[in-house]
């Protein structure tokens, strides 16, 4: 079986490492800061079953009443969309200290975590690409996380 990642919202916790920003293909907007607990370089080393909290500081590219998260997982040369549960897909529920609407130019922090549940290990390289869409369907932020699963 391939990879199963379950994304669950949590409050930011303990020590975060400042992860280097990796530009998404096509020049999509990136977060201005990205922090992953226990990871300050690429690729992150992650253990099966671990829960990886992260915080992405992003700037709104337009006024929007809603924000939606989509995730793609790349492993073994395959790209697979991951169906984000509706409660987690609603990024407004996971903005630190606030919700939506968001105004153009406003800085917000998206705080969530990714429990890593996979059928493989041994240092397999995986890329997680997450996109946050505004209500008009434009990408407000795109994040790329390179990891090795152990």
MARGU-354668 format. One line per 3 residues: their letters; for each residue x, z, y of N, C-alpha, C. Coordinates in Angstrom, 2 decimals, padded with zeros to 5 digits. Example, Ala and Ser with C-alpha at 12.3 -4.5 7.8 and 13.67 -1.06 7.14 Angstrom:
AS> 013.19:007.80:-005.69:012.30:007.80:-004.50:013.20:007.80:-003.30 ~ 012.85:007.08:-002.25:013.67:007.14:-001.06:012.90:007.87:000.03
***
This chain:
XXX> 000.84:000.00:-001.18:000.00:000.00:000.00:000.87:000.00:001.22 ~ 000.39:-000.50:002.32:001.18:-000.66:003.55:001.36:000.66:004.29 ~ 001.05:000.70:005.51:001.26:001.88:006.35:-000.05:002.39:006.88
XXX> -000.22:003.67:006.87:-001.39:004.27:007.50:-000.88:005.22:008.57 ~ -001.25:004.98:009.78:-000.94:005.92:010.86:-002.25:006.45:011.39 ~ -002.32:007.72:011.57:-003.51:008.33:012.12:-003.13:008.87:013.48
XXX> -003.84:008.45:014.50:-003.52:008.89:015.84:-004.51:009.97:016.24 ~ -004.00:011.12:016.68:-004.86:012.22:017.09:-004.40:012.74:018.44 ~ -005.31:013.09:019.29:-004.96:013.60:020.61:-004.59:015.07:020.51
XXX> -003.54:015.44:021.20:-003.14:016.84:021.32:-002.60:017.08:022.71 ~ -002.53:018.33:023.10:-001.89:018.66:024.36:-000.39:018.48:024.20 ~ 000.31:018.16:025.29:001.76:018.03:025.19:002.35:019.35:024.67
XXX> 003.38:019.23:023.85:003.94:020.44:023.27:005.46:020.48:023.38 ~ 005.97:021.66:023.47:007.37:022.00:023.37:008.30:021.01:024.06 ~ 009.35:020.58:023.37:010.41:019.80:023.99:010.17:018.31:023.77
XXX> 010.21:017.56:024.85:010.05:016.11:024.77:011.39:015.46:025.10 ~ 011.73:014.40:024.37:012.91:013.62:024.69:012.50:012.41:025.49 ~ 013.27:012.05:026.49:012.98:010.86:027.29:013.40:009.63:026.51
XXX> 012.44:008.89:026.03:012.67:007.72:025.19:012.97:006.51:026.09 ~ 013.95:005.69:025.73:014.23:004.52:026.56:013.05:003.54:026.56 ~ 012.70:003.05:027.73:011.59:002.10:027.86:012.01:000.78:027.22
XXX> 011.19:000.28:026.29:011.40:-001.01:025.64:010.33:-001.96:026.18 ~ 010.74:-003.05:026.80:009.81:-004.01:027.40:008.99:-004.72:026.31 ~ 007.69:-004.77:026.52:006.82:-005.51:025.61:007.01:-007.01:025.84
XXX> 006.77:-007.82:024.82:006.84:-009.27:024.99:005.86:-009.74:026.06 ~ 006.24:-010.79:026.76:005.36:-011.37:027.77:005.40:-010.65:029.11 ~ 006.33:-009.72:029.28:006.45:-009.04:030.56:005.29:-008.13:030.90
XXX> 004.59:-007.61:029.91:003.47:-006.70:030.16:003.98:-005.43:030.84 ~ 003.14:-004.79:031.66:003.59:-003.57:032.34:003.94:-002.46:031.35 ~ 005.00:-001.75:031.65:005.47:-000.65:030.81:005.21:000.68:031.50
XXX> 005.24:001.77:030.73:005.15:003.08:031.37:006.37:003.29:032.27 ~ 006.24:004.15:033.27:007.42:004.45:034.10:008.26:005.53:033.45 ~ 007.65:006.29:032.54:008.38:007.27:031.76:007.69:007.40:030.42
XXX> 008.50:007.58:029.37:007.95:007.72:028.03:008.73:008.83:027.35 ~ 008.02:009.83:026.87:008.66:010.96:026.20:008.10:011.11:024.80 ~ 009.00:011.28:023.84:008.62:011.50:022.45:009.31:012.77:021.98
XXX> 008.53:013.70:021.47:009.11:014.96:021.02:010.15:014.70:019.95 ~ 011.35:015.24:020.18:012.43:015.13:019.20:013.12:013.79:019.17 ~ 012.86:012.91:020.14:013.49:011.59:020.13:013.87:011.18:021.55
XXX> 015.17:010.96:021.74:015.61:010.50:023.06:016.42:009.21:022.97 ~ 016.40:008.56:021.80:017.08:007.27:021.66:016.30:006.41:020.66 ~ 016.59:005.12:020.69:015.91:004.17:019.81:016.90:003.68:018.75
XXX> 016.48:003.64:017.50:015.18:003.99:016.95:015.05:005.49:016.71 ~ 013.83:005.97:016.77:013.54:007.37:016.43:013.60:007.52:014.92 ~ 014.11:008.63:014.48:014.07:008.96:013.05:012.85:009.83:012.83
XXX> 011.92:009.38:012.00:010.70:010.14:011.74:010.54:010.38:010.24 ~ 009.97:011.52:009.94:009.72:011.89:008.56:008.27:011.61:008.20 ~ 008.04:011.14:006.98:006.67:011.00:006.50:005.98:012.34:006.63
XXX> 004.75:012.32:007.12:003.98:013.53:007.28:004.20:014.28:008.58 ~ 005.21:013.87:009.36:005.47:014.53:010.64:004.40:014.14:011.66 ~ 004.22:014.99:012.65:003.33:014.70:013.77:004.22:014.51:015.00
XXX> 004.12:013.36:015.64:005.00:013.01:016.74:004.23:013.00:018.06 ~ 004.28:014.09:018.84:003.63:014.08:020.16:004.39:013.19:021.14 ~ 003.65:012.55:022.03:004.29:011.75:023.07:003.50:011.84:024.37
XXX> 004.17:011.49:025.46:003.56:011.44:026.80:004.05:010.15:027.46 ~ 003.13:009.37:027.95:003.46:008.13:028.67:002.92:008.24:030.09 ~ 003.82:008.14:031.07:003.42:008.15:032.47:003.24:006.70:032.90
XXX> 002.03:006.37:033.33:001.70:004.98:033.66:001.08:004.90:035.05 ~ 001.14:003.71:035.63:000.55:003.47:036.94:-000.57:002.45:036.78 ~ -001.74:002.80:037.29:-002.90:001.91:037.18:-002.66:000.62:037.98
XXX> -002.97:-000.51:037.37:-002.79:-001.80:038.04:-004.04:-002.26:038.79 ~ -005.14:-001.53:038.60:-006.37:-001.81:039.35:-007.33:-000.64:039.16 ~ -008.35:-000.57:040.00:-009.39:000.44:039.82:-010.08:000.18:038.49
XXX> -010.32:001.27:037.74:-011.00:001.09:036.45:-011.79:002.34:036.07 ~ -012.99:002.15:035.54:-013.78:003.30:035.08:-013.44:003.72:033.66 ~ -012.65:002.90:032.94:-012.33:003.21:031.54:-010.97:002.65:031.16
XXX> -010.40:003.24:030.12:-009.12:002.81:029.56:-009.24:002.85:028.04 ~ -008.73:001.81:027.38:-008.87:001.69:025.93:-007.51:001.45:025.28 ~ -007.24:002.16:024.19:-005.98:002.05:023.46:-006.13:001.13:022.25
XXX> -005.16:000.23:022.08:-005.04:-000.58:020.86:-003.64:-000.44:020.34 ~ -003.49:-000.45:019.01:-002.18:-000.26:018.37:-001.95:-001.34:017.33 ~ -000.70:-001.85:017.29:-000.24:-002.76:016.23:000.98:-002.12:015.58
XXX> 001.09:-002.29:014.27:002.20:-001.76:013.51:002.95:-002.93:012.89 ~ 004.27:-002.94:013.06:005.12:-003.98:012.50:006.06:-003.35:011.48 ~ 005.97:-003.81:010.23:006.85:-003.34:009.16:006.95:-004.43:008.11
XXX> 008.09:-004.53:007.50:008.33:-005.52:006.43:008.01:-006.94:006.89 ~ 008.22:-007.24:008.17:007.97:-008.58:008.69:006.51:-008.90:008.97 ~ 005.64:-007.91:008.85:004.20:-008.14:009.07:003.71:-007.34:010.27
XXX> 002.83:-007.98:011.03:002.15:-007.30:012.13:000.74:-006.97:011.67 ~ 000.34:-005.72:011.85:-000.99:-005.29:011.42:-001.66:-004.49:012.52 ~ -002.83:-004.93:012.99:-003.56:-004.11:013.95:-004.04:-002.84:013.25
XXX> -004.01:-001.74:013.97:-004.48:-000.49:013.41:-005.77:-000.11:014.10 ~ -006.86:000.06:013.37:-008.14:000.39:013.98:-008.14:001.83:014.52 ~ -008.00:001.96:015.81:-007.96:003.28:016.46:-009.39:003.83:016.48
XXX> -009.59:005.05:015.99:-010.93:005.64:016.03:-011.45:005.69:017.47 ~ -012.75:005.48:017.68:-013.30:005.42:019.04:-012.94:006.60:019.93 ~ -012.96:007.81:019.40:-012.64:008.98:020.22:-011.21:008.94:020.73
XXX> -010.30:008.38:019.94:-008.90:008.28:020.35:-008.64:007.02:021.17 ~ -009.43:005.99:020.92:-009.27:004.75:021.67:-009.63:004.94:023.13 ~ -010.47:005.91:023.42:-010.86:006.20:024.80:-009.76:007.03:025.46
XXX> -008.84:006.35:026.13:-007.68:007.00:026.74:-008.11:008.01:027.80 ~ -009.25:007.79:028.43:-009.73:008.72:029.46:-009.85:010.14:028.93 ~ -010.10:010.29:027.63:-010.20:011.60:027.01:-008.85:012.29:026.84
XXX> -007.76:011.52:027.04:-006.42:012.03:026.74:-005.48:011.94:027.93 ~ -006.04:011.90:029.13:-005.22:011.93:030.34:-004.99:013.39:030.72 ~ -003.75:013.74:031.02:-003.44:015.12:031.36:-004.13:015.54:032.65
XXX> -004.90:016.62:032.57:-005.49:017.23:033.73:-006.59:016.45:034.43 ~ -007.11:015.43:033.78:-008.14:014.61:034.40:-008.77:013.66:033.40 ~ -009.65:012.82:033.87:-010.27:011.77:033.08:-010.34:010.53:033.94
XXX> -011.26:009.66:033.65:-011.47:008.45:034.43:-012.62:008.69:035.40 ~ -012.77:007.91:036.44:-012.08:006.66:036.74:-010.66:006.88:037.26 ~ -009.91:005.76:037.29:-008.53:005.74:037.77:-008.47:004.69:038.87
XXX> -007.76:005.01:039.95:-007.63:004.08:041.08:-006.33:003.30:041.01 ~ -006.34:002.07:041.51:-005.15:001.22:041.56:-004.00:001.98:042.21 ~ -002.83:001.91:041.59:-001.65:002.57:042.12:-001.52:004.03:041.73
XXX> -002.54:004.60:041.12:-002.52:006.00:040.73:-001.66:006.20:039.49 ~ -000.89:007.28:039.48:-000.06:007.62:038.34:-000.81:008.61:037.45 ~ -000.90:008.30:036.16:-001.57:009.17:035.19:-000.67:009.36:033.97
XXX> -000.94:010.43:033.22:-000.15:010.71:032.02:-001.08:010.69:030.81 ~ -000.78:009.81:029.87:-001.50:009.72:028.60:-000.73:010.56:027.59 ~ -001.37:011.61:027.06:-000.72:012.52:026.11:-001.45:012.49:024.78
XXX> -000.76:012.13:023.71:-001.34:012.05:022.37:-000.28:012.39:021.34 ~ -000.62:012.24:020.08:000.37:012.39:019.01:000.07:011.40:017.91 ~ 001.10:011.11:017.13:000.96:010.17:016.01:001.43:010.86:014.74
XXX> 000.51:011.29:013.87:000.93:011.75:012.56:001.39:010.55:011.73 ~ 002.54:010.66:011.11:003.11:009.53:010.37:002.76:009.69:008.89 ~ 001.86:008.85:008.42:001.45:008.86:007.02:001.74:007.46:006.48
XXX> 002.76:007.36:005.64:003.18:006.05:005.14:003.42:006.11:003.64 ~ 003.50:004.93:003.04:003.75:004.82:001.61:005.20:004.49:001.29 ~ 006.08:004.61:002.28:007.48:004.28:002.07:008.34:005.22:002.89
XXX> 009.62:005.18:002.64:010.60:006.00:003.37:011.96:005.38:003.20 ~ 013.00:006.20:003.22:014.35:005.70:003.00:014.93:004.95:004.18 ~ 014.43:005.18:005.38:014.99:004.53:006.56:014.39:003.18:006.88
XXX> 013.18:002.91:006.42:012.50:001.64:006.68:012.23:001.50:008.18 ~ 012.66:000.38:008.79:012.39:000.18:010.22:010.93:-000.20:010.47 ~ 010.33:000.42:011.49:008.95:000.19:011.87:008.89:000.08:013.39
XXX> 008.05:-000.81:013.88:007.81:-000.90:015.32:006.33:-000.65:015.56 ~ 006.04:000.24:016.50:004.67:000.54:016.90:004.50:000.01:018.32 ~ 003.53:-000.85:018.52:003.24:-001.36:019.85:001.85:-000.90:020.26
XXX> 001.79:-000.14:021.34:000.49:000.32:021.84:000.23:-000.31:023.19 ~ -001.03:-000.68:023.40:-001.45:-001.25:024.69:-002.64:-000.46:025.20 ~ -002.62:-000.17:026.50:-003.75:000.44:027.17:-004.38:-000.62:028.06
XXX> -005.66:-000.90:027.80:-006.40:-001.91:028.55:-007.31:-001.23:029.57 ~ -007.43:-001.84:030.76:-008.40:-001.35:031.74:-009.74:-002.01:031.47 ~ -010.75:-001.67:032.25:-012.11:-002.15:032.00:-012.24:-003.66:032.11
XXX> -011.37:-004.31:032.90:-011.46:-005.77:033.04:-010.74:-006.50:031.91 ~ -010.10:-005.75:031.00:-009.41:-006.37:029.87:-007.95:-006.66:030.12 ~ -007.43:-006.27:031.29:-006.01:-006.45:031.59:-005.20:-005.31:030.97
XXX> -003.98:-005.61:030.56:-003.10:-004.57:030.02:-002.59:-003.73:031.19 ~ -002.88:-002.44:031.14:-002.38:-001.52:032.16:-001.01:-001.00:031.77 ~ -000.74:-000.87:030.47:000.55:-000.40:029.99:000.75:-000.83:028.55
XXX> 001.98:-001.19:028.24:002.35:-001.56:026.88:003.61:-000.79:026.51 ~ 003.59:-000.13:025.37:004.72:000.67:024.90:005.19:000.16:023.55 ~ 006.50:000.10:023.37:007.08:-000.26:022.09:007.94:000.90:021.62
XXX> 007.68:001.35:020.39:008.46:002.43:019.80:009.11:001.89:018.53 ~ 010.43:001.93:018.50:011.16:001.54:017.30:011.52:002.81:016.54 ~ 011.27:002.80:015.24:011.52:004.00:014.44:012.03:003.61:013.06
XXX> 012.61:004.59:012.42:012.99:004.49:011.01:012.28:005.63:010.29 ~ 011.56:005.26:009.24:010.76:006.25:008.50:011.56:006.74:007.29 ~ 011.70:008.05:007.19:012.43:008.68:006.10:011.52:009.53:005.24
***
